[in-house]
Amino acid sequence: MNNLLDPFTKFLGLLLVAMMVVMVALVFGNVVLRYGFNSGIILSEEVSRSLFIWVTFLGSIIAMHENGHLGSNFIVRRFPPSIRRLSLFAGRLAMLYICWLVFSGALTQTQINLSVAAPITGMSMAWFYASGVVFSAAGALILLGDLYRIATGSMETVDRFVDGTGEDA
């Protein structure tokens, strides 16, 4: 499963770089035009805001895949290995449930806002909310893979977590 996700997350990383370049160019260009020439890029704020939302959610997919999310395991470290494994499994189940909540809410908002146009670009506001749908679907797939690897004992994070040698939780 990781082998399938690695190219996908590399693609997401490149997409994030492109989005950040566009955001920086729009915002910097708008500042220069506003203060230097008393004009501006009308689309700058709206496009940058939408890209920022997408960067946040797509970056969260990469962080979830790399197990780079924040966590604290100072209590769990004191548990025996079997309880640590159970704790890791329960945490992933809770995250999967949260992905479901995000998915259902974002999907509902996407459907509601299909015909709502953004004020300046005229782009459908559904694109804004679709970022939550993409994140939660990809996150759920990652978490299902993690749950499988935890259950079969083939997840390297489990070994580091259960042994107490890793900071990953």
Sequence and secondary structure as in RCSB ss.txt:
>XXXX:A:sequence
MNNLLDPFTKFLGLLLVAMMVVMVALVFGNVVLRYGFNSGIILSEEVSRSLFIWVTFLGSIIAMHENGHLGSNFI
VRRFPPSIRRLSLFAGRLAMLYICWLVFSGALTQTQINLSVAAPITGMSMAWFYASGVVFSAAGALILLGDLYRI
ATGSMETVDRFVDGTGEDA
>XXXX:A:secstr
 HHHHHHHHHHHHHHHHHHHHHHHHHHHHHHHHHHHHS   TTHHHHHHHHHHHHHHHHHHHHHHTT S    TT
GGGS HHHHHHHHHHHHHHHHHHHHHHHHHHHHHHHHTTT B TTT  BTHHHHHHHHHHHHHHHHHHHHHHHHH
HHT  HHHHHHHHT  S  
